[in-house]
Amino acid sequence: MRASPLAAALTLGLAACATPTEYVNPCYGAGLLIPTDASGAEIVAAADDCIAKGGERKQGLVIRSAGHLRAENYADAVADADAAIALDPAYPDAWYYRGYAHEEAGHLDEARRDFDQAIDLGLDPGAAFRARGRLKFLNGDFAGGFDDFSAIVKANPNDAEAWRLRGAAAAVLERFAIAEQDFSTAIRLNPEDQKAYSGRGYVRYFTSRYGEAAADLKRALEGKPEGLKAAFLYLAMMRAGDPEARAELSRQAETLNRNTNPGVFPAFFLGAVSESEMVDTAIRTGIHKPRENESEGYFYAAMGRLFAGDTAGAKMWFEKTLATGVVRFDEIRGARKELRAMGIDVPSPDPAVAGGRALRLSTGAP
């Protein structure tokens, strides 16, 4: 695949548009170079100046579309991308930015079609496949997201974020061996990526390597206390038989608000709130969709019952967790793990397994 023509032009300092080179810096996505700290209005003004000075109009329109995106003016972003497409229907950057604007505006079908077109026109996979893969992932097509992220790492094996994104998709599909290797590759390429440590920690928890899971989750929590990770760290330490589990959870919970999701989960395991209070708070104050908030509360209620020796109660809550229909949350994989340990058959979320086909896939890690 060829690189983005817009990226190539801007890498040369937007010479065609006579824009000062000091005004450009790397931006998210398609390789578009715009100031990382510029406002949307500033970017739009720079695009207008670019066009006024005789720069190629389609490039200026896409730069302006990016400015409208930053300003969250999605209708204007779509309009400018439309104009660029009208000038050159084979210009992949315009399709990409229109797809990005559609996605931000909640027009997901339109976004998917535009990303498809950008890919067909040869846009750098680091932009188009990342955007389309993220869109697929958020809409429940985890295998499709995995495939798109795979295209990125095939084209650029040093893209740490792409390895992490593919690891996240693999984890949801319970392709745990691949997920762990992907997260490890992301960490090797970017040792400061706390999200990669978090992802690998969850995977190691789901594969019953609790001590290693705890080490990764501690690293993920360094300087960033967060209720869900803190709760999973506690579960990992408890399962590993670590006598410091409660003390560590208490330390992690010091700055968390126990009256909101997710701060309520550590508070629950510390005995500061009851099971019913925890579930109610999780559902009432969670930032996700209602069923997703439910899945979190139900799972931690189940783990509380399990640690208390109430297997029947734990089973009930685990089954309620899965009954929410949520797929992508780590709590769902935790519920599947515990129900399987109870001898209950829980189907795999991976279509390659559910369809009766064994998954044979090289991880392709460098």
C-alpha positions in Angstrom: 0.0 0.0 0.0 1.2 3.5 -0.8 1.6 6.1 1.9 -1.0 8.9 2.3 -0.3 11.6 -0.4 -1.4 14.2 2.1 1.1 12.9 4.7 3.8 13.0 2.0 3.0 16.6 1.1 2.9 17.8 4.7 6.1 16.0 5.6 7.8 18.3 3.2 6.4 21.2 5.2 3.3 21.8 3.2 5.5 23.4 0.6 2.7 23.3 -1.9 0.5 25.3 0.4 3.3 27.6 1.5 2.5 26.9 5.2 5.3 27.6 7.6 7.1 24.4 8.6 7.0 25.3 12.2 3.3 25.1 12.2 3.2 21.4 11.6 3.5 18.4 14.0 2.4 14.8 13.9 -1.4 14.4 14.4 -3.5 11.3 15.1 -4.4 9.0 12.3 -3.6 9.3 8.7 -0.2 10.9 9.1 -1.7 14.4 8.9 0.7 16.9 10.3 -1.0 19.6 12.3 -0.1 21.2 15.7 -0.7 18.9 18.6 -1.8 21.8 20.7 -3.6 23.9 18.1 -7.3 24.6 18.4 -9.8 23.6 15.7 -10.2 27.2 14.8 -6.5 27.6 14.3 -6.3 24.6 12.1 -9.2 25.8 10.0 -7.5 29.2 9.6 -4.3 27.5 8.5 -6.2 25.5 5.9 -7.9 28.7 4.6 -4.5 30.4 4.4 -3.0 27.3 2.6 -5.8 27.5 0.0 -5.5 31.3 -0.4 -1.8 31.0 -1.1 -2.4 28.6 -4.0 -2.0 25.3 -2.3 -3.8 22.3 -3.7 -7.4 22.8 -2.7 -8.2 19.1 -1.9 -5.4 19.1 0.6 -6.5 22.3 2.2 -10.1 21.0 2.5 -8.9 17.9 4.3 -6.8 20.0 6.7 -9.8 22.1 7.3 -11.9 19.0 7.9 -9.4 17.9 10.5 -9.7 21.3 12.2 -13.5 20.9 12.3 -13.0 17.5 13.8 -10.8 18.9 16.6 -13.5 21.5 17.2 -16.1 18.7 17.2 -18.0 20.4 14.3 -18.7 17.1 12.7 -21.2 18.4 10.0 -18.6 20.9 8.8 -15.9 18.2 8.8 -18.1 16.0 6.7 -18.9 18.9 4.3 -15.2 19.7 3.7 -14.3 16.1 3.2 -17.3 15.9 0.7 -15.8 18.8 -1.2 -12.4 17.2 -1.3 -14.0 13.9 -2.6 -15.9 15.8 -5.2 -12.5 17.3 -6.5 -10.8 13.9 -6.4 -12.9 10.7 -5.7 -9.6 8.7 -5.6 -8.2 10.8 -2.7 -8.0 8.3 0.2 -7.3 10.9 2.9 -10.6 12.6 2.2 -12.5 9.4 2.6 -10.6 8.7 5.8 -11.4 12.0 7.4 -15.0 11.8 6.4 -15.2 8.4 8.0 -13.6 9.8 11.1 -16.2 12.6 11.2 -19.1 10.2 10.7 -17.8 8.0 13.5 -17.5 10.9 15.9 -21.0 12.0 14.9 -22.4 8.5 15.6 -23.0 7.6 11.9 -21.3 4.2 12.2 -22.5 2.6 9.0 -21.3 5.6 7.0 -18.0 5.6 8.8 -17.4 1.9 8.0 -18.1 2.5 4.3 -15.7 5.5 4.2 -13.0 3.6 5.9 -13.5 0.7 3.5 -13.1 3.1 0.6 -10.0 4.7 2.1 -8.4 1.2 2.4 -9.5 0.3 -1.2 -7.8 3.4 -2.4 -4.5 2.5 -0.7 -4.4 4.7 2.4 -1.6 3.9 4.8 -2.8 0.9 6.9 -1.6 2.7 10.1 -4.5 5.1 9.6 -7.4 3.4 7.8 -7.1 -0.1 9.3 -6.7 1.3 12.8 -9.8 3.4 12.4 -11.9 0.6 10.8 -10.5 -2.0 13.3 -11.4 0.3 16.3 -14.9 0.8 14.8 -15.4 -3.0 14.4 -14.2 -3.6 17.9 -16.5 -1.1 19.4 -19.5 -2.6 17.5 -18.8 -6.2 18.5 -17.0 -7.5 15.4 -13.9 -8.5 17.4 -12.6 -11.0 14.8 -12.9 -8.3 12.1 -11.1 -5.8 14.4 -8.4 -8.4 15.0 -7.9 -8.9 11.2 -7.6 -5.1 10.7 -5.1 -4.7 13.5 -3.2 -7.6 12.0 -2.9 -5.7 8.7 -1.3 -2.9 10.6 1.4 -5.0 12.3 2.1 -6.8 9.1 2.8 -3.5 7.4 4.7 -2.0 10.4 5.9 -4.5 13.0 7.1 -1.6 15.1 3.7 -0.1 15.7 3.3 -0.6 19.5 -0.2 0.6 19.7 -1.4 -1.7 16.9 0.0 -4.7 18.8 -1.8 -3.6 21.9 -5.1 -3.1 20.0 -4.7 -6.5 18.4 -4.0 -8.0 21.8 -7.2 -6.5 23.1 -9.2 -8.0 20.3 -7.5 -11.4 20.8 -8.3 -11.3 24.5 -12.0 -10.7 23.9 -12.0 -13.7 21.5 -10.1 -15.7 24.2 -7.1 -16.2 22.0 -5.1 -15.8 25.1 -1.7 -17.0 23.8 -1.8 -14.6 20.9 -3.1 -11.8 23.2 -0.3 -12.3 25.7 2.4 -12.2 22.9 0.8 -9.1 21.4 0.8 -7.3 24.7 4.4 -8.4 25.4 5.4 -7.1 22.0 3.7 -3.7 22.7 5.5 -3.5 26.0 8.9 -4.3 24.4 8.3 -1.6 21.8 6.9 0.9 24.3 7.8 0.0 27.9 5.8 2.9 29.3 2.5 1.7 27.8 0.5 1.0 31.0 -2.5 -0.2 29.0 -0.4 -3.0 27.6 0.6 -4.1 31.1 -3.0 -4.0 32.1 -4.1 -6.1 29.1 -1.4 -8.6 29.7 -2.2 -8.7 33.4 -5.8 -9.6 32.6 -4.8 -12.3 30.2 -2.5 -13.8 32.7 -5.3 -13.8 35.3 -7.6 -15.6 32.9 -4.9 -18.2 32.3 -4.5 -18.7 36.0 -1.0 -17.2 36.3 -2.0 -15.0 39.2 1.4 -13.9 40.5 2.4 -12.7 37.0 -1.0 -11.1 36.6 -0.6 -9.2 39.9 2.8 -7.9 38.8 1.5 -6.6 35.5 -1.6 -5.0 37.1 0.6 -3.2 39.7 2.7 -1.8 36.9 -0.5 -0.7 35.1 -1.7 1.1 38.3 1.6 3.0 38.9 0.6 6.6 39.4 -2.9 6.0 38.1 -5.2 4.5 40.8 -8.3 3.0 39.2 -11.1 0.9 40.7 -11.5 -1.9 38.2 -7.8 -2.6 37.9 -7.4 -2.4 41.6 -10.2 -4.9 42.1 -8.7 -7.3 39.6 -5.3 -6.9 41.3 -6.9 -7.9 44.5 -8.4 -10.9 42.9 -5.1 -11.9 41.4 -3.3 -11.5 44.7 -5.9 -13.5 46.6 -5.8 -16.3 44.1 -2.0 -16.3 44.3 -2.2 -16.6 48.1 -0.5 -13.3 48.7 -0.9 -12.2 52.3 -0.6 -8.6 51.3 -3.7 -8.6 49.1 -5.9 -6.7 51.4 -3.2 -4.2 52.4 -2.5 -3.5 48.7 -6.2 -3.1 47.9 -6.5 -0.6 50.8 -3.6 1.4 49.5 -5.0 1.4 46.0 -8.4 2.5 47.3 -7.1 5.5 49.3 -7.9 8.1 46.6 -10.9 6.4 45.0 -14.5 7.5 45.6 -16.4 4.5 47.0 -19.7 6.1 46.1 -19.2 5.7 42.3 -18.4 3.0 39.8 -15.5 1.9 39.7 -14.3 3.1 43.2 -17.1 1.1 44.8 -15.5 -2.3 43.8 -12.4 -2.0 46.1 -14.7 -0.6 48.8 -16.8 -3.7 48.5 -13.9 -6.1 48.9 -12.7 -4.1 51.9 -16.1 -4.5 53.5 -17.0 -0.7 53.4 -20.2 -1.3 51.4 -22.5 -4.2 51.2 -23.1 -6.4 48.2 -26.5 -4.8 47.4 -25.0 -1.3 47.8 -22.1 -2.2 45.5 -24.4 -3.5 42.8 -26.7 -0.6 43.0 -23.8 1.9 42.8 -22.2 0.1 39.9 -25.4 0.3 37.9 -26.5 3.7 38.9 -23.2 5.6 38.6 -21.4 3.6 35.8 -20.2 5.4 32.7 -21.1 2.6 30.3 -24.4 1.3 28.9 -26.8 0.0 31.6 -26.2 -3.7 30.8 -22.4 -3.1 30.8 -22.6 -1.5 34.3 -24.7 -4.4 35.4 -22.1 -6.9 34.2 -19.4 -5.2 36.4 -21.5 -5.2 39.5 -22.7 -8.8 39.1 -19.2 -10.1 38.5 -17.7 -8.6 41.6 -20.7 -9.7 43.7 -20.0 -13.2 42.4 -16.3 -13.0 43.4 -17.3 -11.8 46.8 -19.6 -14.8 47.2 -16.9 -17.2 45.9 -14.3 -15.9 48.4 -16.9 -16.3 51.1 -17.4 -20.0 50.2 -20.9 -19.5 48.7 -20.5 -21.4 45.5 -24.2 -21.5 44.7 -24.5 -17.7 45.2 -21.4 -17.1 43.1 -22.8 -19.3 40.3 -26.0 -17.3 40.3 -24.2 -14.0 40.0 -21.8 -15.3 37.3 -24.7 -16.5 35.2 -26.4 -13.1 35.6 -23.1 -11.5 34.5 -23.2 -13.5 31.2 -26.9 -12.9 30.8 -26.3 -9.2 30.3 -25.1 -10.1 26.8 -22.0 -8.0 27.2 -19.0 -9.4 25.4 -15.9 -7.1 25.5 -15.5 -6.5 29.2 -12.9 -8.3 31.2 -15.5 -9.2 33.8 -17.2 -11.3 31.2 -14.1 -13.4 30.6 -13.7 -13.6 34.4 -17.3 -15.0 34.7 -16.7 -17.5 31.9 -13.5 -18.7 33.6 -15.2 -19.3 37.0 -18.2 -21.1 35.5 -16.0 -23.4 33.5 -14.1 -24.1 36.7 -17.4 -25.2 38.2 -17.9 -27.6 35.3 -20.4 -25.5 33.4 -20.0 -25.5 29.6 -19.6 -21.9 28.4 -19.2 -21.4 24.6 -16.2 -19.6 23.2 -16.8 -16.0 21.9 -14.4 -16.8 19.0 -16.3 -17.5 15.7 -13.4 -19.6 14.6 -13.9 -21.9 17.5 -17.7 -21.6 17.7 -17.9 -22.5 14.0 -16.0 -25.7 14.6 -12.7 -24.5 12.9 -9.5 -24.6 14.8 -7.6 -21.3 14.8 -4.2 -21.5 13.2 -2.6 -18.1 13.0 1.0 -17.0 13.2 1.3 -14.1 15.7 3.8 -12.4 13.4 5.5 -10.7 16.3 8.9 -9.2 15.4 
